[in-house]
């Protein structure tokens, strides 16, 4: 990462130099980390820290995600490390805001990253302490939301300390950064490197459905009214490639993950959280050598259906699948995370903000928390859970890094790269756990546990009506479709369908566009749900101008293309361009406006009638339209 990176704003609160050339003030004991051994504050040597490129980059990454970092400090013990450890102390000029958390951290050379340790902030939120058993390059970190961190910076200013921009504070090179650190330490200034941001929380735009009008078989969709602060943001519509499918999209509008369940089996689904195949393979590799962690991994990932912060899951449902859901029951439900799932997604979210891919971030977080399952058994809240996993990481960091390295190998990393990356990830996970208290995430998590389920569900009601399951005897002609003819009224079509079925048939749901156009389907479910009609020449209550045949696109629709109407030459959905040209000869040809490489092939009959065959990029027919000109040419709806 370059020193001049614009991904974050860094500055330093540097030396308190006396005005008008006076000598620097004596160092304030609270302006840096102090060390006490059995109460003796003179038993250790504390000097300005010297950074490497790796340790400097680690500080930059921390500030990039939203944190305040103190002056790096080198601590060496004059004698032997006592079995009880030593106490580190840092005093802040003003109480830290309630929305922040603080911790000590050291640069772990073996892991190649800054690793946090369990730390305690005093009741007045001014004094940070920790008992440690290792001394080297140390620092402290304060994290929280933008407003809270700005308050920390303002508090430093009010204590008489100056603020400089990143270029002046860190310099353009490692050498300049170390020079500035040394100067700040020597002058006794309470120097801070800071970046204002949000490490744990997130807000996103609502998802977009390409075709926001739902399929004709959908009577209504019940979902929470849109609000930018809703925990889950939804959209529903139809599949642009398979218009008979209902599309449901859900996007997480919080800084932690949710699990998701669907009450019906979808035709397709997509989860943007991870590259699922690589993620599953990597976790399987770790589970194969550790059966205990295998079960923990399964629990954390909710069997692969977990939607991360700012991530989206989407489904395509058929009418047959939705009809199997009890009336009034949610079709899609997102569930608040458990404490382990919350910790996992919080770690993953921060790692992604620090530059990891979503898949690698979730791998690291999942393996770290899953390895510490036993430590979480007696915890019921976020903060105690974070502390328990942090303790676990401190004791088993190398073991966990080895498991993660194995997982990274499965995603294509080289052994050397996997080892280096794994150690750094585990160290960064400890930083997240140490400062996971910021209320933006923790309070949202608590609030979400009592939020009504209706804020996280989509319920779908389908239309009624009879069915005609086999239309294979119907012939597609110029402006005709079996017993139906362009120019019939809606009542005439209903009568013809009822006579064909031997029972009363009602046309399915339709869209009435302000009276000038009506678009619907012959029925709400079954094969005839794939037969559309359009009335436009005399308004929405006038005669039907055309019919369209589409689908099925999946075997689970309950029928095949053999059940659909066909031309006299046997062509329909599923036929090829060559088949059509063999039957009809020369045809008008236009580009399919929705599928690159697809075509609209038209053959005109007597009077104003015609048939249009819609093909995809492979030359396969995906829709047949028959009716009157000009409506038979309409690409979509009433235009």
C-alpha positions in Angstrom: 0.0 0.0 0.0 1.5 3.4 -0.9 2.1 6.0 1.7 0.1 8.5 -0.3 -3.0 6.2 -0.4 -6.2 8.1 -0.7 -8.3 5.2 0.6 -8.1 6.8 4.0 -7.4 10.0 5.8 -4.4 9.8 8.2 -3.0 12.5 10.3 -0.8 12.8 13.4 -1.1 14.8 16.5 2.5 15.7 16.9 4.9 17.5 19.3 3.8 20.1 21.7 6.4 22.6 20.9 6.6 25.7 23.1 5.6 29.0 21.4 8.1 31.5 20.3 11.0 29.1 20.2 10.7 27.9 23.8 12.0 24.4 24.7 9.6 21.4 24.3 7.6 20.5 27.3 8.4 17.5 29.5 6.7 14.3 28.3 3.3 13.7 29.8 3.2 10.2 31.4 -0.2 9.7 29.9 0.9 10.5 26.4 2.3 7.1 25.7 2.2 3.5 26.8 3.7 2.9 30.3 4.8 -0.4 31.8 4.8 -1.6 35.3 6.4 -4.8 36.7 5.0 -5.7 40.1 4.1 -2.0 40.4 7.6 -0.9 39.4 7.4 1.5 36.4 11.2 1.6 36.0 11.7 -2.0 35.3 11.3 -1.7 31.5 12.8 0.4 28.8 10.3 2.3 26.6 11.5 3.8 23.4 10.1 5.0 20.1 9.0 2.1 17.9 10.7 1.4 14.6 8.3 0.2 11.9 9.0 -2.1 9.0 7.1 -1.8 5.8 4.8 -4.6 6.9 4.0 -3.2 10.3 3.5 0.3 8.8 1.0 -1.1 6.3 -0.8 -2.8 9.1 -1.3 0.5 10.9 -2.5 2.1 7.7 -5.1 -0.7 7.1 -6.4 -0.3 10.7 -7.0 3.4 10.2 -8.5 2.9 6.8 -11.3 0.8 8.3 -11.9 3.4 11.0 -9.6 3.6 13.9 -7.3 5.8 16.0 -3.8 4.5 16.5 -1.3 5.7 19.1 2.5 6.1 18.8 4.1 2.7 18.1 6.3 2.0 21.1 9.2 -0.5 21.6 9.1 -2.1 25.1 11.9 -4.1 26.5 12.1 -5.6 30.0 15.3 -5.0 31.9 15.0 -8.4 33.7 13.2 -11.7 33.3 9.5 -11.7 32.5 7.6 -12.5 35.7 5.2 -15.4 35.6 2.4 -13.0 36.4 3.3 -10.8 33.4 3.5 -7.1 33.2 0.9 -4.3 33.0 0.6 -1.9 30.2 -1.2 1.4 30.7 -2.4 4.2 28.4 -4.2 7.3 29.6 -6.3 9.3 27.1 -6.7 13.1 27.5 -10.5 12.8 27.6 -12.9 9.9 28.2 -13.4 7.8 25.1 -17.0 8.0 23.8 -19.3 5.1 24.7 -19.5 4.2 21.1 -15.8 3.3 20.9 -13.7 0.4 22.2 -9.9 0.3 22.8 -7.3 -2.4 23.1 -3.5 -2.9 23.1 -1.9 -4.6 20.2 1.6 -5.8 19.3 3.2 -6.6 16.0 3.4 -10.4 15.8 6.5 -11.2 13.6 5.5 -14.8 13.2 2.0 -14.0 12.0 3.1 -10.9 10.1 0.4 -8.6 11.5 -0.8 -6.5 14.5 -2.4 -8.8 17.1 -4.7 -7.4 19.8 -4.8 -8.7 23.3 -7.6 -8.6 25.9 -7.6 -5.1 27.4 -9.7 -3.3 30.0 -10.9 0.3 29.8 -11.5 2.0 33.2 -15.0 3.0 34.4 -14.3 6.6 33.5 -13.1 5.5 30.0 -9.8 7.2 30.2 -7.3 4.5 31.2 -6.6 1.4 29.2 -4.8 -1.5 30.9 -3.7 -5.0 29.9 -1.6 -7.7 31.5 0.7 -9.2 28.9 3.5 -11.8 28.8 5.4 -10.6 25.7 7.1 -7.3 25.1 8.2 -6.0 21.7 6.6 -3.4 19.4 3.3 -2.3 20.9 0.6 0.2 20.2 -3.0 1.0 21.1 -6.1 1.1 18.9 -9.5 2.9 19.4 -12.3 2.0 16.9 -15.8 3.1 16.4 -18.1 5.0 14.0 -17.2 8.3 12.3 -18.8 10.6 14.8 -17.2 8.8 17.8 -13.7 8.8 16.3 -14.1 12.5 15.4 -14.8 13.1 19.1 -11.6 11.3 20.0 -9.7 13.6 17.7 -11.4 16.7 19.0 -10.6 15.6 22.5 -6.9 15.5 21.6 -7.1 18.9 20.1 -8.8 20.3 23.2 -5.9 19.0 25.2 -3.7 21.4 23.3 -2.3 19.0 20.8 -1.9 19.8 17.1 -3.1 17.9 14.1 -1.3 17.4 10.8 -2.2 15.9 7.5 -1.1 12.4 6.5 1.8 13.6 4.3 3.3 15.5 7.2 2.6 12.9 9.8 3.7 9.7 8.1 5.8 11.1 5.3 6.3 9.6 1.8 8.5 6.8 2.9 9.1 4.3 5.8 12.2 6.4 6.8 10.1 9.5 7.1 7.4 7.7 9.0 9.9 6.4 11.6 11.5 9.9 11.8 8.1 11.4 12.6 7.4 8.7 15.2 10.7 9.3 16.9 10.1 13.0 17.0 6.6 12.6 18.4 8.0 10.3 21.1 10.9 12.5 22.0 8.8 15.7 22.2 6.3 13.9 24.5 3.3 14.5 22.2 0.3 12.3 22.4 0.6 11.5 18.7 -2.3 9.7 17.0 -2.7 8.3 13.5 -6.4 8.4 12.7 -8.9 7.4 10.0 -12.5 8.4 10.2 -14.8 5.6 9.0 -17.1 2.8 10.0 -15.5 -0.6 10.7 -18.5 -2.5 11.8 -21.7 -1.0 10.4 -23.0 -0.6 6.9 -25.8 0.9 4.9 -26.6 0.0 1.3 -28.8 0.9 -1.6 -31.9 -1.2 -2.2 -31.6 -4.1 -4.7 -32.8 -3.7 -8.2 -35.0 -6.2 -10.0 -34.5 -6.0 -13.8 -38.2 -6.6 -14.5 -40.0 -5.2 -11.5 -43.5 -6.3 -12.5 -44.2 -9.8 -11.0 -45.4 -12.7 -13.2 -49.1 -12.9 -14.0 -49.6 -15.8 -11.6 -48.7 -13.6 -8.6 -51.7 -12.0 -7.0 -49.8 -10.0 -4.5 -46.5 -9.7 -2.6 -46.4 -8.8 1.1 -43.2 -7.2 2.2 -42.3 -4.4 4.6 -42.7 -0.9 3.2 -39.4 0.5 2.0 -37.3 2.5 4.4 -33.6 3.2 4.0 -33.0 2.0 7.6 -34.8 -1.4 7.2 -32.5 -4.3 8.2 -33.3 -6.1 5.0 -34.1 -4.4 1.7 -36.2 -6.3 -0.9 -37.3 -6.2 -4.4 -39.5 -8.6 -6.4 -40.2 -9.0 -10.1 -39.8 -11.5 -12.9 -36.8 -13.1 -14.5 -35.8 -11.3 -17.7 -34.7 -14.6 -19.3 -37.6 -16.7 -17.9 -40.5 -14.3 -17.5 -42.7 -16.9 -15.9 -40.4 -17.0 -12.8 -40.8 -14.8 -9.8 -37.6 -13.1 -8.7 -37.1 -12.3 -5.0 -34.0 -10.3 -4.0 -32.9 -9.5 -0.4 -30.0 -7.3 0.5 -28.5 -7.0 4.1 -28.6 -3.4 5.4 -26.6 -4.1 8.6 -22.9 -4.6 9.5 -23.5 -8.3 10.3 -24.8 -11.4 8.4 -28.2 -13.0 8.4 -29.1 -16.6 7.6 -31.9 -17.2 5.0 -34.5 -19.9 4.4 -36.8 -20.4 1.4 -40.1 -22.2 1.9 -40.1 -23.5 -1.7 -37.3 -24.9 -3.8 -36.2 -22.2 -6.3 -35.3 -22.8 -9.9 -32.1 -20.9 -9.3 -30.4 -18.9 -6.5 -27.4 -16.6 -6.2 -25.6 -15.5 -3.1 -23.1 -12.6 -3.5 -21.5 -13.3 -0.1 -18.9 -15.8 -1.2 -17.7 -17.8 -4.3 -19.7 -20.8 -3.1 -17.8 -23.6 -4.8 -14.3 -22.4 -3.6 -15.7 -21.6 -0.2 -17.2 -25.0 0.3 -14.1 -26.8 -1.0 -11.8 -24.9 1.3 -13.9 -25.6 4.4 -14.3 -29.2 3.4 -10.5 -29.5 3.3 -10.2 -28.3 6.9 -13.1 -30.4 8.0 -11.6 -33.5 6.6 -8.7 -33.3 9.1 -10.8 -32.1 12.1 -14.3 -33.5 12.6 -15.0 -31.2 15.5 -14.3 -28.1 13.5 -16.3 -29.5 10.6 -19.5 -29.5 12.6 -18.7 -26.0 13.9 -18.1 -24.7 10.4 -21.5 -26.2 9.3 -23.3 -24.4 12.1 -21.6 -21.1 11.4 -22.2 -21.1 7.7 -25.8 -22.2 8.1 -25.0 -25.0 5.6 -23.9 -22.4 3.1 -26.9 -20.1 3.2 -25.6 -17.0 5.1 -25.9 -13.5 3.6 -23.1 -11.2 4.7 -23.2 -7.4 5.4 -24.2 -5.4 2.3 -24.5 -8.7 0.4 -27.5 -9.9 -1.6 -29.3 -13.2 -2.1 -31.7 -13.7 -5.0 -34.1 -16.5 -6.1 -36.1 -17.4 -9.1 -39.4 -19.3 -8.2 -41.8 -21.1 -10.4 -45.6 -20.9 -9.8 -45.6 -24.7 -9.0 -43.1 -24.2 -6.3 -44.8 -21.2 -4.7 -48.2 -23.0 -4.8 -46.7 -25.6 -2.5 -46.2 -23.0 0.3 -49.1 -22.8 2.8 -51.2 -19.7 2.1 -50.0 -16.8 4.2 -46.7 -18.4 5.1 -43.5 -16.5 4.2 -41.8 -17.6 1.0 -38.4 -16.1 2.0 -37.2 -15.3 5.5 -34.0 -13.9 6.8 -33.0 -14.6 10.4 -30.8 -12.6 12.7 -27.5 -14.3 13.5 -26.5 -16.2 16.6 -23.6 -14.7 18.6 -21.0 -17.0 16.8 -22.5 -16.0 13.4 -22.4 -12.4 14.4 -18.8 -12.6 15.4 -17.9 -14.4 12.2 -19.6 -11.9 9.9 -18.2 -8.9 11.8 -14.7 -10.3 11.4 -15.3 -11.1 7.8 -16.7 -7.7 7.1 -13.7 -5.9 8.5 -11.3 -8.1 6.7 -13.0 -7.4 3.4 -12.8 -3.6 4.2 -9.0 -4.2 4.7 -8.7 -5.5 1.2 -9.5 -9.2 1.3 -11.9 -10.9 -1.1 -15.3 -11.7 0.4 -14.5 -15.5 0.1 -11.1 -15.2 1.9 -12.6 -12.9 4.5 -15.3 -15.4 5.3 -12.8 -18.3 5.3 -10.6 -16.6 7.8 -13.5 -15.6 10.0 -15.3 -18.9 9.9 -12.2 -21.0 10.7 -11.2 -18.6 13.5 -14.5 -18.7 15.3 -15.1 -22.4 14.5 -11.8 -23.2 16.1 -12.9 -21.5 19.3 -16.4 -23.1 19.6 -15.6 -24.5 23.0 -14.7 -21.0 24.3 -18.2 -19.8 23.2 -20.2 -22.5 25.0 -21.0 -20.4 28.1 -21.4 -17.0 26.3 -24.8 -15.5 25.5 -23.9 -11.9 24.4 -21.7 -10.3 21.8 -19.1 -8.7 24.1 -18.4 -11.8 26.2 -18.3 -13.9 23.1 -15.8 -11.6 21.5 -13.6 -11.7 24.6 -13.7 -15.5 24.7 -12.7 -15.9 21.0 -9.9 -13.2 21.5 -8.5 -15.2 24.4 -8.7 -18.4 22.3 -6.9 -16.7 19.4 -4.1 -15.6 21.7 -3.6 -19.2 22.8 -4.0 -21.0 19.5 -3.1 -18.4 16.9 -0.5 -20.5 15.0 -2.7 -23.6 15.0 -5.6 -21.6 13.6 -3.3 -19.9 11.0 -2.2 -23.4 9.9 -5.8 -24.5 9.3 -6.6 -21.3 7.4 -3.5 -21.8 5.3 -4.8 -25.2 4.3 -8.1 -23.7 3.3 -6.4 -21.0 1.2 -4.4 -23.6 -0.7 -7.8 -25.0 -1.9 -8.7 -21.5 -3.3 -5.5 -21.6 -5.5 -3.0 -19.8 -3.3 0.6 -21.0 -3.3 2.0 -22.6 -0.1 4.1 -19.6 0.6 1.4 -17.1 -0.1 -1.2 -19.1 1.9 1.1 -19.2 4.9 1.8 -15.5 4.9 -1.8 -14.5 4.3 -3.2 -16.8 6.9 -1.0 -15.4 9.7 -1.9 -11.9 8.8 -5.7 -12.7 8.7 -5.7 -14.3 12.1 -3.9 -11.2 13.6 -6.4 -8.9 12.0 -9.3 -11.0 13.3 -8.0 -10.4 16.8 -8.1 -6.6 16.2 -11.8 -6.9 15.2 -12.6 -8.9 18.3 -10.8 -6.5 20.5 -12.8 -3.5 19.3 -16.1 -5.2 18.5 -17.8 -3.2 21.3 -18.7 -0.1 19.2 -22.4 0.3 19.6 -23.2 0.7 15.9 -22.9 -3.1 15.6 -23.5 -4.4 19.0 -26.7 -2.3 19.7 -28.0 -3.1 16.2 -27.5 -6.8 16.9 -29.4 -6.6 20.2 -32.2 -4.6 18.6 -32.5 -7.0 15.7 -33.2 -9.9 18.1 -36.5 -8.3 19.0 -37.5 -6.9 15.6 -40.7 -8.4 14.2 -40.0 -11.2 11.7 -42.3 -9.4 9.2 -39.5 -6.9 8.6 -37.4 -9.7 7.2 -39.9 -11.8 5.2 -41.5 -11.9 1.7 -44.9 -13.6 1.5 -46.5 -14.3 -1.9 -50.1 -15.0 -2.8 -50.9 -16.6 -6.1 -54.0 -16.1 -8.3 -56.8 -18.7 -8.6 -58.4 -20.2 -11.7 -58.7 -23.5 -13.5 -56.0 -25.2 -15.6 -55.6 -26.7 -19.0 -52.6 -29.0 -18.7 -52.2 -30.3 -22.3 -52.4 -27.8 -25.2 -50.4 -30.0 -27.6 -53.4 -30.4 -29.9 -53.7 -26.7 -30.4 -52.3 -25.4 -33.7 -50.5 -22.0 -34.0 -51.8 -20.3 -37.1 -51.7 -16.8 -38.5 -53.6 -14.9 -35.8 -55.1 -18.1 -34.4 -54.2 -20.3 -31.4 -56.2 -23.5 -31.1 -59.8 -22.4 -30.4 -58.8 -18.8 -30.0 -58.5 -16.1 -32.6 -57.1 -12.6 -32.5 -60.2 -10.2 -32.4 -62.0 -12.2 -29.7 -63.2 -10.4 -26.6 -62.1 -11.5 -23.2 -65.5 -13.0 -22.5 -65.4 -15.0 -25.8 -61.9 -16.3 -24.8 -63.2 -17.4 -21.4 -66.1 -19.2 -23.0 -63.8 -21.0 -25.5 -61.4 -22.0 -22.7 -64.2 -23.3 -20.5 -65.6 -25.4 -23.4 -62.1 -26.8 -24.0 -61.5 -27.7 -20.4 -65.0 -29.0 -19.6 -65.1 -26.7 -16.6 -65.3 -23.0 -15.9 -62.0 -21.3 -16.7 -61.2 -17.7 -15.7 -58.4 -15.8 -17.3 -55.5 -15.2 -14.9 -54.3 -12.0 -13.4 -53.8 -9.2 -15.9 -52.3 -5.7 -15.9 -54.5 -2.8 -17.0 -52.4 0.1 -18.2 -54.7 3.1 -17.5 -57.4 1.7 -19.8 -55.4 1.8 -23.0 -53.9 -1.6 -22.9 -54.5 -5.0 -21.1 -51.9 -7.7 -20.8 -52.6 -11.0 -19.1 -52.4 -14.8 -19.2 -55.0 -17.5 -20.1 -54.8 -18.8 -16.5 -52.8 -18.4 -13.3 -51.2 -21.8 -13.1 -50.4 -24.8 -15.3 -49.6 -24.8 -19.0 -52.0 -22.0 -19.9 -50.1 -19.7 -17.5 -47.5 -19.7 -20.3 -50.0 -18.4 -22.9 -50.2 -14.6 -22.8 -52.6 -12.3 -24.5 -52.6 -8.6 -25.3 -55.5 -6.2 -26.0 -54.5 -2.7 -27.2 -56.1 -1.7 -30.5 -59.4 -0.7 -28.9 -58.2 -0.2 -25.3 -58.0 -2.6 -22.4 -61.6 -3.7 -22.7 -61.4 -4.2 -26.5 -60.7 -7.3 -28.5 -57.5 -9.3 -28.0 -54.9 -8.5 -30.6 -52.3 -11.3 -30.1 -51.3 -14.4 -28.2 -47.8 -15.5 -27.0 -46.4 -18.9 -26.0 -43.4 -19.2 -23.7 -41.7 -21.8 -21.6 -41.3 -24.2 -19.9 -37.7 -23.4 -18.9 -37.3 -26.1 -16.2 -38.6 -29.7 -15.9 -40.0 -28.8 -12.5 -42.6 -26.6 -14.2 -44.6 -29.8 -14.5 -44.8 -30.0 -18.3 -42.5 -30.0 -21.3 -42.5 -28.2 -24.7 -44.4 -31.2 -26.1 -47.4 -30.0 -24.1 -47.4 -26.6 -25.9 -49.2 -25.6 -29.1 -47.3 -26.1 -32.3 -47.5 -24.9 -35.9 -48.9 -27.1 -38.6 -45.3 -28.1 -39.3 -44.7 -29.0 -35.7 -42.7 -26.0 -34.6 -42.9 -24.2 -31.2 -40.8 -23.2 -28.2 -37.7 -25.4 -28.4 -37.5 -25.5 -32.1 -34.5 -24.2 -34.0 -34.2 -21.4 -36.5 -33.4 -24.0 -39.2 -36.7 -25.8 -38.4 -38.7 -22.6 -38.7 -37.1 -21.6 -42.0 -37.7 -25.0 -43.4 -41.4 -24.6 -42.7 -42.0 -21.0 -43.6 -39.2 -20.2 -46.1 -38.1 -16.5 -46.3 -38.8 -14.5 -43.2 -38.4 -11.0 -41.9 -35.4 -10.8 -39.5 -34.7 -8.4 -36.7 -32.3 -8.5 -33.8 -33.7 -9.7 -30.4 -33.4 -6.5 -28.3 -33.0 -8.5 -25.1 -30.6 -11.3 -26.1 -27.4 -10.5 -27.9 -27.2 -12.8 -30.9 -30.9 -13.6 -30.7 -33.4 -12.9 -33.5 -37.1 -12.0 -34.1 -38.2 -14.0 -37.2 -41.5 -12.9 -38.7 -43.8 -14.6 -41.2 -46.9 -12.6 -42.4 -50.2 -14.3 -43.3 -53.4 -13.1 -44.9 -54.8 -9.7 -44.0 -53.1 -8.2 -41.0 -52.0 -11.4 -39.3 -48.5 -12.7 -38.6 -46.4 -15.0 -36.5 -43.1 -14.0 -34.8 -40.6 -16.5 -33.5 -38.2 -15.2 -30.8 -34.8 -17.0 -30.7 -31.9 -16.8 -28.3 -28.2 -16.7 -29.1 -28.1 -20.4 -30.0 -30.9 -20.1 -32.5 -33.4 -21.8 -30.2 -37.0 -20.5 -30.1 -37.9 -19.2 -26.7 -41.3 -17.6 -27.5 -43.9 -17.6 -30.3 -46.2 -14.7 -30.9 -49.3 -14.9 -33.2 -51.8 -12.1 -33.8 -52.4 -9.0 -35.7 -50.1 -6.3 -37.0 -48.8 -4.1 -35.5 -49.3 -5.7 -32.0 -47.6 -8.9 -33.1 -44.3 -6.9 -33.5 -44.4 -5.4 -30.0 -41.2 -6.4 -28.2 -42.5 -6.0 -24.7 -46.0 -5.4 -23.3 -47.9 -2.6 -25.0 -45.0 -1.2 -27.0 
